[in-house]
Amino acid sequence: MSFAFNGAAQTFVVPTGVTSLAIEIWGGGGFLGGAGGCASGTLLVTPGAVSAVDFGGGGKASTIGNAAGGFGGGGNGTPEGPG
């Protein structure tokens, strides 16, 4: 199963008979650089449990002032000034 960014929190219900999930998570890169990270592992779960699934959104571009971080807790950025 895959989830995609939609700008809002999503939910996942653990199917009957499932007691563990193999999870792979990729972080988004910055607008002008900075690669996103990756993590993977196995999560023990209870069938029928409801979990929140939140995805961060990409930051906003800005050439003046601070650039707003994306949905889900992305950090604010500052524009690169003249060299």
Secondary structure as GFF3:
##gff-version 3
##sequence-region A 1 83
A	DSSP	beta_strand	10	13	.	.	.	ID=ss1
A	DSSP	beta_strand	20	26	.	.	.	ID=ss2
A	DSSP	beta_strand	38	44	.	.	.	ID=ss3
A	DSSP	beta_strand	50	53	.	.	.	ID=ss4
###
